[in-house]
């Protein structure tokens, strides 16, 4: 699996989408301007989601992010897979 970026657990921050679902944003805290590296989640408002769950985007520029989030104990292993057009989002329990 290719990785397009590297990050640390302390660079993962919980934010919210407009519909109050949790967004996981990876921010380069080593950069003086705190630039966003990526948004690890995807907002799928038509899909069921409990308050302690997130959909992880593990394709395109996010390829490899799921394995790191699991290793860092930020999210659980996937509990479901949701087809989103040509890609698959992974539903995971949020552990932080």
Gaussian input, Z-matrix of N, CA and C with variables (Angstrom, degrees):
# hf/3-21g

backbone

0 1
 N
 C     1     B1
 C     2     B2     1     A1
 N     3     B3     2     A2     1     D1
 C     4     B4     3     A3     2     D2
 C     5     B5     4     A4     3     D3
 N     6     B6     5     A5     4     D4
 C     7     B7     6     A6     5     D5
 C     8     B8     7     A7     6     D6
 N     9     B9     8     A8     7     D7
 C    10    B10     9     A9     8     D8
 C    11    B11    10    A10     9     D9
 N    12    B12    11    A11    10    D10
 C    13    B13    12    A12    11    D11
 C    14    B14    13    A13    12    D12
 N    15    B15    14    A14    13    D13
 C    16    B16    15    A15    14    D14
 C    17    B17    16    A16    15    D15
 N    18    B18    17    A17    16    D16
 C    19    B19    18    A18    17    D17
 C    20    B20    19    A19    18    D18
 N    21    B21    20    A20    19    D19
 C    22    B22    21    A21    20    D20
 C    23    B23    22    A22    21    D21
 N    24    B24    23    A23    22    D22
 C    25    B25    24    A24    23    D23
 C    26    B26    25    A25    24    D24
 N    27    B27    26    A26    25    D25
 C    28    B28    27    A27    26    D26
 C    29    B29    28    A28    27    D27
 N    30    B30    29    A29    28    D28
 C    31    B31    30    A30    29    D29
 C    32    B32    31    A31    30    D30
 N    33    B33    32    A32    31    D31
 C    34    B34    33    A33    32    D32
 C    35    B35    34    A34    33    D33
 N    36    B36    35    A35    34    D34
 C    37    B37    36    A36    35    D35
 C    38    B38    37    A37    36    D36
 N    39    B39    38    A38    37    D37
 C    40    B40    39    A39    38    D38
 C    41    B41    40    A40    39    D39
 N    42    B42    41    A41    40    D40
 C    43    B43    42    A42    41    D41
 C    44    B44    43    A43    42    D42
 N    45    B45    44    A44    43    D43
 C    46    B46    45    A45    44    D44
 C    47    B47    46    A46    45    D45
 N    48    B48    47    A47    46    D46
 C    49    B49    48    A48    47    D47
 C    50    B50    49    A49    48    D48
 N    51    B51    50    A50    49    D49
 C    52    B52    51    A51    50    D50
 C    53    B53    52    A52    51    D51
 N    54    B54    53    A53    52    D52
 C    55    B55    54    A54    53    D53
 C    56    B56    55    A55    54    D54
 N    57    B57    56    A56    55    D55
 C    58    B58    57    A57    56    D56
 C    59    B59    58    A58    57    D57
 N    60    B60    59    A59    58    D58
 C    61    B61    60    A60    59    D59
 C    62    B62    61    A61    60    D60
 N    63    B63    62    A62    61    D61
 C    64    B64    63    A63    62    D62
 C    65    B65    64    A64    63    D63
 N    66    B66    65    A65    64    D64
 C    67    B67    66    A66    65    D65
 C    68    B68    67    A67    66    D66
 N    69    B69    68    A68    67    D67
 C    70    B70    69    A69    68    D68
 C    71    B71    70    A70    69    D69
 N    72    B72    71    A71    70    D70
 C    73    B73    72    A72    71    D71
 C    74    B74    73    A73    72    D72
 N    75    B75    74    A74    73    D73
 C    76    B76    75    A75    74    D74
 C    77    B77    76    A76    75    D75
 N    78    B78    77    A77    76    D76
 C    79    B79    78    A78    77    D77
 C    80    B80    79    A79    78    D78
 N    81    B81    80    A80    79    D79
 C    82    B82    81    A81    80    D80
 C    83    B83    82    A82    81    D81
 N    84    B84    83    A83    82    D82
 C    85    B85    84    A84    83    D83
 C    86    B86    85    A85    84    D84
 N    87    B87    86    A86    85    D85
 C    88    B88    87    A87    86    D86
 C    89    B89    88    A88    87    D87
 N    90    B90    89    A89    88    D88
 C    91    B91    90    A90    89    D89
 C    92    B92    91    A91    90    D90
 N    93    B93    92    A92    91    D91
 C    94    B94    93    A93    92    D92
 C    95    B95    94    A94    93    D93
 N    96    B96    95    A95    94    D94
 C    97    B97    96    A96    95    D95
 C    98    B98    97    A97    96    D96
 N    99    B99    98    A98    97    D97
 C   100   B100    99    A99    98    D98
 C   101   B101   100   A100    99    D99
 N   102   B102   101   A101   100   D100
 C   103   B103   102   A102   101   D101
 C   104   B104   103   A103   102   D102
 N   105   B105   104   A104   103   D103
 C   106   B106   105   A105   104   D104
 C   107   B107   106   A106   105   D105
 N   108   B108   107   A107   106   D106
 C   109   B109   108   A108   107   D107
 C   110   B110   109   A109   108   D108
 N   111   B111   110   A110   109   D109
 C   112   B112   111   A111   110   D110
 C   113   B113   112   A112   111   D111
 N   114   B114   113   A113   112   D112
 C   115   B115   114   A114   113   D113
 C   116   B116   115   A115   114   D114
 N   117   B117   116   A116   115   D115
 C   118   B118   117   A117   116   D116
 C   119   B119   118   A118   117   D117
 N   120   B120   119   A119   118   D118
 C   121   B121   120   A120   119   D119
 C   122   B122   121   A121   120   D120
 N   123   B123   122   A122   121   D121
 C   124   B124   123   A123   122   D122
 C   125   B125   124   A124   123   D123
 N   126   B126   125   A125   124   D124
 C   127   B127   126   A126   125   D125
 C   128   B128   127   A127   126   D126
 N   129   B129   128   A128   127   D127
 C   130   B130   129   A129   128   D128
 C   131   B131   130   A130   129   D129
 N   132   B132   131   A131   130   D130
 C   133   B133   132   A132   131   D131
 C   134   B134   133   A133   132   D132
 N   135   B135   134   A134   133   D133
 C   136   B136   135   A135   134   D134
 C   137   B137   136   A136   135   D135
 N   138   B138   137   A137   136   D136
 C   139   B139   138   A138   137   D137
 C   140   B140   139   A139   138   D138
 N   141   B141   140   A140   139   D139
 C   142   B142   141   A141   140   D140
 C   143   B143   142   A142   141   D141
 N   144   B144   143   A143   142   D142
 C   145   B145   144   A144   143   D143
 C   146   B146   145   A145   144   D144
 N   147   B147   146   A146   145   D145
 C   148   B148   147   A147   146   D146
 C   149   B149   148   A148   147   D147
 N   150   B150   149   A149   148   D148
 C   151   B151   150   A150   149   D149
 C   152   B152   151   A151   150   D150
 N   153   B153   152   A152   151   D151
 C   154   B154   153   A153   152   D152
 C   155   B155   154   A154   153   D153
 N   156   B156   155   A155   154   D154
 C   157   B157   156   A156   155   D155
 C   158   B158   157   A157   156   D156
 N   159   B159   158   A158   157   D157
 C   160   B160   159   A159   158   D158
 C   161   B161   160   A160   159   D159
 N   162   B162   161   A161   160   D160
 C   163   B163   162   A162   161   D161
 C   164   B164   163   A163   162   D162
 N   165   B165   164   A164   163   D163
 C   166   B166   165   A165   164   D164
 C   167   B167   166   A166   165   D165
 N   168   B168   167   A167   166   D166
 C   169   B169   168   A168   167   D167
 C   170   B170   169   A169   168   D168
 N   171   B171   170   A170   169   D169
 C   172   B172   171   A171   170   D170
 C   173   B173   172   A172   171   D171
 N   174   B174   173   A173   172   D172
 C   175   B175   174   A174   173   D173
 C   176   B176   175   A175   174   D174
 N   177   B177   176   A176   175   D175
 C   178   B178   177   A177   176   D176
 C   179   B179   178   A178   177   D177
 N   180   B180   179   A179   178   D178
 C   181   B181   180   A180   179   D179
 C   182   B182   181   A181   180   D180
 N   183   B183   182   A182   181   D181
 C   184   B184   183   A183   182   D182
 C   185   B185   184   A184   183   D183
 N   186   B186   185   A185   184   D184
 C   187   B187   186   A186   185   D185
 C   188   B188   187   A187   186   D186
 N   189   B189   188   A188   187   D187
 C   190   B190   189   A189   188   D188
 C   191   B191   190   A190   189   D189
 N   192   B192   191   A191   190   D190
 C   193   B193   192   A192   191   D191
 C   194   B194   193   A193   192   D192
 N   195   B195   194   A194   193   D193
 C   196   B196   195   A195   194   D194
 C   197   B197   196   A196   195   D195
 N   198   B198   197   A197   196   D196
 C   199   B199   198   A198   197   D197
 C   200   B200   199   A199   198   D198
 N   201   B201   200   A200   199   D199
 C   202   B202   201   A201   200   D200
 C   203   B203   202   A202   201   D201
 N   204   B204   203   A203   202   D202
 C   205   B205   204   A204   203   D203
 C   206   B206   205   A205   204   D204
 N   207   B207   206   A206   205   D205
 C   208   B208   207   A207   206   D206
 C   209   B209   208   A208   207   D207
 N   210   B210   209   A209   208   D208
 C   211   B211   210   A210   209   D209
 C   212   B212   211   A211   210   D210
 N   213   B213   212   A212   211   D211
 C   214   B214   213   A213   212   D212
 C   215   B215   214   A214   213   D213
 N   216   B216   215   A215   214   D214
 C   217   B217   216   A216   215   D215
 C   218   B218   217   A217   216   D216
 N   219   B219   218   A218   217   D217
 C   220   B220   219   A219   218   D218
 C   221   B221   220   A220   219   D219
 N   222   B222   221   A221   220   D220
 C   223   B223   222   A222   221   D221
 C   224   B224   223   A223   222   D222
 N   225   B225   224   A224   223   D223
 C   226   B226   225   A225   224   D224
 C   227   B227   226   A226   225   D225
 N   228   B228   227   A227   226   D226
 C   229   B229   228   A228   227   D227
 C   230   B230   229   A229   228   D228
 N   231   B231   230   A230   229   D229
 C   232   B232   231   A231   230   D230
 C   233   B233   232   A232   231   D231
 N   234   B234   233   A233   232   D232
 C   235   B235   234   A234   233   D233
 C   236   B236   235   A235   234   D234
 N   237   B237   236   A236   235   D235
 C   238   B238   237   A237   236   D236
 C   239   B239   238   A238   237   D237
 N   240   B240   239   A239   238   D238
 C   241   B241   240   A240   239   D239
 C   242   B242   241   A241   240   D240
 N   243   B243   242   A242   241   D241
 C   244   B244   243   A243   242   D242
 C   245   B245   244   A244   243   D243
 N   246   B246   245   A245   244   D244
 C   247   B247   246   A246   245   D245
 C   248   B248   247   A247   246   D246
 N   249   B249   248   A248   247   D247
 C   250   B250   249   A249   248   D248
 C   251   B251   250   A250   249   D249
 N   252   B252   251   A251   250   D250
 C   253   B253   252   A252   251   D251
 C   254   B254   253   A253   252   D252
 N   255   B255   254   A254   253   D253
 C   256   B256   255   A255   254   D254
 C   257   B257   256   A256   255   D255
 N   258   B258   257   A257   256   D256
 C   259   B259   258   A258   257   D257
 C   260   B260   259   A259   258   D258
 N   261   B261   260   A260   259   D259
 C   262   B262   261   A261   260   D260
 C   263   B263   262   A262   261   D261
 N   264   B264   263   A263   262   D262
 C   265   B265   264   A264   263   D263
 C   266   B266   265   A265   264   D264
 N   267   B267   266   A266   265   D265
 C   268   B268   267   A267   266   D266
 C   269   B269   268   A268   267   D267
 N   270   B270   269   A269   268   D268
 C   271   B271   270   A270   269   D269
 C   272   B272   271   A271   270   D270
 N   273   B273   272   A272   271   D271
 C   274   B274   273   A273   272   D272
 C   275   B275   274   A274   273   D273
 N   276   B276   275   A275   274   D274
 C   277   B277   276   A276   275   D275
 C   278   B278   277   A277   276   D276
 N   279   B279   278   A278   277   D277
 C   280   B280   279   A279   278   D278
 C   281   B281   280   A280   279   D279
 N   282   B282   281   A281   280   D280
 C   283   B283   282   A282   281   D281
 C   284   B284   283   A283   282   D282
 N   285   B285   284   A284   283   D283
 C   286   B286   285   A285   284   D284
 C   287   B287   286   A286   285   D285

   B1=1.4466
   B2=1.5308
   B3=1.3088
   B4=1.4659
   B5=1.5184
   B6=1.3210
   B7=1.4581
   B8=1.5111
   B9=1.3108
   B10=1.4536
   B11=1.5227
   B12=1.3081
   B13=1.4549
   B14=1.5156
   B15=1.2904
   B16=1.4651
   B17=1.5143
   B18=1.3151
   B19=1.4507
   B20=1.5171
   B21=1.3168
   B22=1.4666
   B23=1.5277
   B24=1.3234
   B25=1.4597
   B26=1.5256
   B27=1.3431
   B28=1.4648
   B29=1.5316
   B30=1.3304
   B31=1.4573
   B32=1.5261
   B33=1.3419
   B34=1.4642
   B35=1.5291
   B36=1.3259
   B37=1.4664
   B38=1.5216
   B39=1.3385
   B40=1.4584
   B41=1.5218
   B42=1.3164
   B43=1.4600
   B44=1.5149
   B45=1.3240
   B46=1.4657
   B47=1.5146
   B48=1.3402
   B49=1.4554
   B50=1.5262
   B51=1.3205
   B52=1.4687
   B53=1.5258
   B54=1.3265
   B55=1.4638
   B56=1.5383
   B57=1.3389
   B58=1.4692
   B59=1.5240
   B60=1.3130
   B61=1.4640
   B62=1.5218
   B63=1.3213
   B64=1.4660
   B65=1.5285
   B66=1.3160
   B67=1.4619
   B68=1.5221
   B69=1.3092
   B70=1.4619
   B71=1.5217
   B72=1.3274
   B73=1.4555
   B74=1.5231
   B75=1.3198
   B76=1.4636
   B77=1.5313
   B78=1.3308
   B79=1.4639
   B80=1.5235
   B81=1.3214
   B82=1.4628
   B83=1.5218
   B84=1.3122
   B85=1.4673
   B86=1.5190
   B87=1.3301
   B88=1.4594
   B89=1.5270
   B90=1.3246
   B91=1.4589
   B92=1.5212
   B93=1.3106
   B94=1.4615
   B95=1.5230
   B96=1.3323
   B97=1.4586
   B98=1.5315
   B99=1.3431
   B100=1.4617
   B101=1.5315
   B102=1.3134
   B103=1.4567
   B104=1.5122
   B105=1.3186
   B106=1.4621
   B107=1.5164
   B108=1.3220
   B109=1.4611
   B110=1.5205
   B111=1.3395
   B112=1.4658
   B113=1.5129
   B114=1.3176
   B115=1.4581
   B116=1.5227
   B117=1.3214
   B118=1.4670
   B119=1.5227
   B120=1.3173
   B121=1.4565
   B122=1.5226
   B123=1.3176
   B124=1.4584
   B125=1.5209
   B126=1.3234
   B127=1.4587
   B128=1.5229
   B129=1.3179
   B130=1.4682
   B131=1.5292
   B132=1.3274
   B133=1.4634
   B134=1.5212
   B135=1.3270
   B136=1.4648
   B137=1.5261
   B138=1.3259
   B139=1.4695
   B140=1.5259
   B141=1.3357
   B142=1.4640
   B143=1.5222
   B144=1.3309
   B145=1.4514
   B146=1.5216
   B147=1.3175
   B148=1.4605
   B149=1.5296
   B150=1.3260
   B151=1.4707
   B152=1.5254
   B153=1.3358
   B154=1.4683
   B155=1.5312
   B156=1.3310
   B157=1.4550
   B158=1.5292
   B159=1.3305
   B160=1.4580
   B161=1.5257
   B162=1.3211
   B163=1.4583
   B164=1.5202
   B165=1.3190
   B166=1.4577
   B167=1.5235
   B168=1.3294
   B169=1.4628
   B170=1.5218
   B171=1.3297
   B172=1.4679
   B173=1.5338
   B174=1.3126
   B175=1.4625
   B176=1.5214
   B177=1.3266
   B178=1.4743
   B179=1.5184
   B180=1.3237
   B181=1.4667
   B182=1.5202
   B183=1.3207
   B184=1.4727
   B185=1.5278
   B186=1.2897
   B187=1.4576
   B188=1.5269
   B189=1.3248
   B190=1.4634
   B191=1.5093
   B192=1.3333
   B193=1.4652
   B194=1.5303
   B195=1.3247
   B196=1.4653
   B197=1.5236
   B198=1.3076
   B199=1.4689
   B200=1.5287
   B201=1.3336
   B202=1.4608
   B203=1.5176
   B204=1.3311
   B205=1.4681
   B206=1.5250
   B207=1.3278
   B208=1.4706
   B209=1.5242
   B210=1.3193
   B211=1.4732
   B212=1.5247
   B213=1.3233
   B214=1.4701
   B215=1.5275
   B216=1.3401
   B217=1.4668
   B218=1.5317
   B219=1.3352
   B220=1.4633
   B221=1.5224
   B222=1.3353
   B223=1.4623
   B224=1.5209
   B225=1.3357
   B226=1.4661
   B227=1.5159
   B228=1.3161
   B229=1.4594
   B230=1.5246
   B231=1.3151
   B232=1.4663
   B233=1.5317
   B234=1.3203
   B235=1.4651
   B236=1.5244
   B237=1.3427
   B238=1.4601
   B239=1.5276
   B240=1.3174
   B241=1.4559
   B242=1.5177
   B243=1.3273
   B244=1.4568
   B245=1.5221
   B246=1.3273
   B247=1.4592
   B248=1.5264
   B249=1.3152
   B250=1.4708
   B251=1.5261
   B252=1.3043
   B253=1.4596
   B254=1.5132
   B255=1.3311
   B256=1.4582
   B257=1.5178
   B258=1.3308
   B259=1.4681
   B260=1.5210
   B261=1.3220
   B262=1.4577
   B263=1.5275
   B264=1.3290
   B265=1.4732
   B266=1.5242
   B267=1.3214
   B268=1.4711
   B269=1.5206
   B270=1.3302
   B271=1.4645
   B272=1.5267
   B273=1.3194
   B274=1.4589
   B275=1.5228
   B276=1.3180
   B277=1.4627
   B278=1.5178
   B279=1.3084
   B280=1.4550
   B281=1.5281
   B282=1.3192
   B283=1.4734
   B284=1.5196
   B285=1.3160
   B286=1.4794
   B287=1.5160
   A1=108.40
   A2=116.43
   A3=120.63
   A4=110.31
   A5=114.56
   A6=120.40
   A7=107.60
   A8=115.31
   A9=120.13
   A10=112.11
   A11=117.71
   A12=121.35
   A13=108.86
   A14=115.77
   A15=121.62
   A16=107.10
   A17=115.86
   A18=120.52
   A19=109.37
   A20=115.63
   A21=122.47
   A22=108.99
   A23=115.58
   A24=120.42
   A25=111.55
   A26=117.39
   A27=119.47
   A28=112.88
   A29=117.32
   A30=121.31
   A31=112.20
   A32=117.09
   A33=122.14
   A34=108.26
   A35=115.69
   A36=121.27
   A37=110.35
   A38=115.32
   A39=120.98
   A40=108.91
   A41=115.44
   A42=123.52
   A43=106.69
   A44=117.48
   A45=120.96
   A46=110.38
   A47=114.39
   A48=120.40
   A49=108.08
   A50=117.47
   A51=121.42
   A52=113.17
   A53=117.11
   A54=120.04
   A55=111.63
   A56=116.35
   A57=124.17
   A58=114.86
   A59=117.71
   A60=119.58
   A61=108.73
   A62=115.41
   A63=120.62
   A64=110.81
   A65=114.31
   A66=122.57
   A67=107.38
   A68=117.57
   A69=121.95
   A70=107.61
   A71=115.09
   A72=121.57
   A73=108.29
   A74=116.14
   A75=121.75
   A76=107.04
   A77=115.44
   A78=121.81
   A79=109.43
   A80=115.65
   A81=121.69
   A82=108.80
   A83=116.46
   A84=121.41
   A85=112.03
   A86=118.04
   A87=121.46
   A88=111.50
   A89=116.89
   A90=122.74
   A91=107.92
   A92=117.99
   A93=120.57
   A94=112.51
   A95=117.90
   A96=121.22
   A97=112.43
   A98=117.13
   A99=122.77
   A100=111.49
   A101=116.24
   A102=121.18
   A103=112.55
   A104=115.88
   A105=121.47
   A106=109.04
   A107=116.09
   A108=121.97
   A109=109.24
   A110=116.38
   A111=120.54
   A112=110.38
   A113=115.40
   A114=122.07
   A115=105.24
   A116=116.47
   A117=121.41
   A118=112.81
   A119=116.92
   A120=121.29
   A121=110.22
   A122=114.31
   A123=121.75
   A124=106.72
   A125=116.71
   A126=122.46
   A127=108.55
   A128=116.19
   A129=122.50
   A130=107.64
   A131=118.11
   A132=121.22
   A133=115.09
   A134=118.24
   A135=120.40
   A136=113.23
   A137=117.22
   A138=121.82
   A139=109.94
   A140=115.97
   A141=120.85
   A142=110.44
   A143=115.11
   A144=120.61
   A145=108.75
   A146=116.96
   A147=121.18
   A148=109.47
   A149=118.42
   A150=120.74
   A151=114.86
   A152=118.04
   A153=120.51
   A154=112.15
   A155=116.71
   A156=122.06
   A157=110.41
   A158=115.65
   A159=122.26
   A160=109.13
   A161=115.71
   A162=122.21
   A163=107.44
   A164=117.29
   A165=122.07
   A166=109.88
   A167=115.11
   A168=122.75
   A169=107.09
   A170=116.33
   A171=121.49
   A172=110.85
   A173=117.08
   A174=121.32
   A175=109.86
   A176=115.43
   A177=123.91
   A178=110.21
   A179=116.52
   A180=120.81
   A181=113.13
   A182=118.14
   A183=122.47
   A184=113.12
   A185=118.38
   A186=120.77
   A187=110.33
   A188=116.02
   A189=121.94
   A190=114.68
   A191=117.88
   A192=120.34
   A193=111.67
   A194=117.85
   A195=120.73
   A196=111.33
   A197=118.16
   A198=121.37
   A199=111.00
   A200=116.90
   A201=119.65
   A202=111.74
   A203=117.60
   A204=120.29
   A205=111.44
   A206=116.73
   A207=120.51
   A208=109.41
   A209=117.68
   A210=121.84
   A211=111.45
   A212=117.06
   A213=121.95
   A214=112.38
   A215=117.11
   A216=123.16
   A217=112.01
   A218=115.11
   A219=121.66
   A220=108.82
   A221=116.68
   A222=122.63
   A223=108.91
   A224=114.81
   A225=121.20
   A226=109.76
   A227=115.82
   A228=119.82
   A229=107.27
   A230=118.33
   A231=120.23
   A232=112.55
   A233=114.00
   A234=120.64
   A235=110.84
   A236=115.86
   A237=120.84
   A238=108.36
   A239=115.49
   A240=122.15
   A241=108.20
   A242=116.26
   A243=122.15
   A244=108.27
   A245=116.92
   A246=120.86
   A247=108.88
   A248=115.95
   A249=122.02
   A250=108.05
   A251=116.23
   A252=119.56
   A253=109.61
   A254=117.23
   A255=121.68
   A256=112.75
   A257=118.15
   A258=122.43
   A259=110.23
   A260=115.13
   A261=121.97
   A262=108.76
   A263=115.39
   A264=120.84
   A265=106.28
   A266=115.32
   A267=120.61
   A268=109.51
   A269=115.13
   A270=120.27
   A271=108.24
   A272=115.85
   A273=121.86
   A274=109.61
   A275=115.73
   A276=121.22
   A277=108.86
   A278=116.36
   A279=121.52
   A280=108.23
   A281=117.35
   A282=121.69
   A283=113.01
   A284=117.91
   A285=119.86
   A286=109.99
   D1=124.90
   D2=179.53
   D3=-75.80
   D4=149.07
   D5=175.69
   D6=-123.18
   D7=133.95
   D8=-178.97
   D9=-100.48
   D10=-10.42
   D11=179.36
   D12=-156.01
   D13=161.96
   D14=174.58
   D15=-122.18
   D16=148.97
   D17=178.26
   D18=-151.91
   D19=168.86
   D20=178.13
   D21=-115.63
   D22=162.02
   D23=179.98
   D24=-59.02
   D25=-36.86
   D26=-178.23
   D27=-73.30
   D28=-0.04
   D29=176.35
   D30=-101.54
   D31=5.14
   D32=179.32
   D33=-99.35
   D34=124.63
   D35=-177.06
   D36=-124.72
   D37=141.37
   D38=175.47
   D39=-86.03
   D40=127.38
   D41=174.13
   D42=-127.26
   D43=-170.74
   D44=177.17
   D45=-133.85
   D46=143.38
   D47=168.67
   D48=-77.79
   D49=171.38
   D50=-179.51
   D51=-61.44
   D52=-23.32
   D53=179.57
   D54=-95.00
   D55=18.46
   D56=175.88
   D57=70.50
   D58=8.85
   D59=173.22
   D60=-78.73
   D61=154.71
   D62=-176.66
   D63=-76.00
   D64=135.19
   D65=172.24
   D66=-114.89
   D67=136.74
   D68=174.07
   D69=-105.34
   D70=118.32
   D71=-177.59
   D72=-114.35
   D73=134.40
   D74=177.81
   D75=-101.87
   D76=120.27
   D77=-175.04
   D78=-119.21
   D79=134.67
   D80=178.78
   D81=-76.64
   D82=91.45
   D83=-178.28
   D84=-74.92
   D85=-9.02
   D86=176.43
   D87=-84.08
   D88=-15.18
   D89=179.01
   D90=-87.28
   D91=133.22
   D92=-177.09
   D93=-61.15
   D94=-20.11
   D95=179.92
   D96=-99.42
   D97=2.20
   D98=178.59
   D99=49.97
   D100=58.26
   D101=-179.46
   D102=-73.98
   D103=144.31
   D104=177.94
   D105=-73.20
   D106=129.23
   D107=175.50
   D108=-85.16
   D109=-46.76
   D110=-176.94
   D111=-168.46
   D112=161.63
   D113=166.63
   D114=-104.63
   D115=118.02
   D116=-173.94
   D117=-79.66
   D118=-17.85
   D119=-177.03
   D120=-105.71
   D121=167.67
   D122=173.09
   D123=-131.76
   D124=139.65
   D125=-178.63
   D126=-92.92
   D127=114.80
   D128=178.40
   D129=-118.22
   D130=80.77
   D131=-171.37
   D132=-62.58
   D133=-20.73
   D134=179.73
   D135=-87.61
   D136=-2.29
   D137=179.90
   D138=-102.78
   D139=142.94
   D140=178.37
   D141=-66.15
   D142=138.63
   D143=-179.33
   D144=-155.00
   D145=128.32
   D146=176.31
   D147=-79.62
   D148=160.82
   D149=-177.91
   D150=-59.70
   D151=-23.41
   D152=-179.91
   D153=-103.39
   D154=25.86
   D155=179.41
   D156=-125.24
   D157=155.73
   D158=176.83
   D159=-140.52
   D160=157.62
   D161=171.28
   D162=-101.61
   D163=122.74
   D164=-179.15
   D165=-95.62
   D166=131.11
   D167=174.73
   D168=-92.17
   D169=112.36
   D170=-175.99
   D171=-120.46
   D172=33.85
   D173=179.03
   D174=-128.42
   D175=171.26
   D176=-179.11
   D177=52.04
   D178=-126.79
   D179=-176.94
   D180=-66.27
   D181=-13.11
   D182=179.94
   D183=-97.62
   D184=5.91
   D185=-177.29
   D186=-56.61
   D187=124.37
   D188=-179.29
   D189=99.93
   D190=-12.14
   D191=-175.81
   D192=-66.49
   D193=-34.87
   D194=-178.25
   D195=-60.42
   D196=-47.06
   D197=-178.88
   D198=-60.22
   D199=-41.36
   D200=179.02
   D201=-67.31
   D202=-42.12
   D203=179.70
   D204=-63.17
   D205=-36.03
   D206=176.44
   D207=-68.91
   D208=-46.14
   D209=-179.59
   D210=-61.17
   D211=-36.84
   D212=179.36
   D213=-80.15
   D214=-1.86
   D215=-177.72
   D216=59.62
   D217=37.65
   D218=173.74
   D219=-86.70
   D220=-39.04
   D221=176.87
   D222=-133.81
   D223=161.22
   D224=175.39
   D225=-79.29
   D226=173.51
   D227=167.64
   D228=-61.36
   D229=155.33
   D230=-178.10
   D231=-57.08
   D232=137.95
   D233=175.65
   D234=-104.51
   D235=-10.21
   D236=177.38
   D237=-164.63
   D238=159.97
   D239=175.75
   D240=-123.17
   D241=135.54
   D242=-178.74
   D243=-120.96
   D244=122.61
   D245=177.48
   D246=-76.42
   D247=128.44
   D248=-179.18
   D249=-126.15
   D250=76.79
   D251=-175.76
   D252=75.30
   D253=-115.23
   D254=-178.61
   D255=-96.18
   D256=2.99
   D257=-175.68
   D258=-124.52
   D259=167.25
   D260=178.39
   D261=-119.85
   D262=127.10
   D263=172.71
   D264=-97.36
   D265=147.88
   D266=-177.61
   D267=-111.03
   D268=122.48
   D269=175.78
   D270=-83.26
   D271=126.42
   D272=-177.78
   D273=-134.60
   D274=153.87
   D275=170.73
   D276=-77.20
   D277=136.87
   D278=176.43
   D279=-81.65
   D280=129.54
   D281=-175.85
   D282=-107.35
   D283=-1.68
   D284=179.34
   D285=-114.20

